[in-house]
Amino acid sequence: MHSKNSYDTAIFFSGDSDFLALVTYLRNGGKRVYVFSSKNNISHELKTGADGYTYILAITEDIWGRELRRRVE
C-alpha cells in the first residue's frame, strides 16, 4: 500500500475474501489485480472482483517443470 504508486499490477496468492476490499481499492486506483489460488479455496467475490483469476496448479508445470503432488502424511 505504501508503494502503490510504484507498480501497475498487483498479484495476490490467496483466495480469502478478506482481500476483496484491498483488491477493490487498488482497481479503483487504476491498478490491474490478478489472483492465483486453488479451485476450492477462493471466494466467489474475490474471483470476480479481480481483473483475472488463475488456478495455481495450472501453472506449476511451467514454473517447476514437473507435476506437483500432495504429500501423504
Phi, psi and omega in degrees: 000321182291334181248028185297341178275000183262358182215161179252336186229133176247140180237128179248133173252074182196160174237008185286126181293349176298339179275355183301318179299319179291318177300314179297316179300314180294318179295320177294337177271008176091009179272149170270138183230127179236145183239133173243128181199172175280159185301318187266001183237040177227136179284148179300320181297317180291321180298319182270344181277341180271170176287336180195156179227138176229134174290117190301322182288345178290341182253359186297322181295324178292327183278308186259348179078012178205163178284136176273143178236150176288143177280131178266126181251000000 
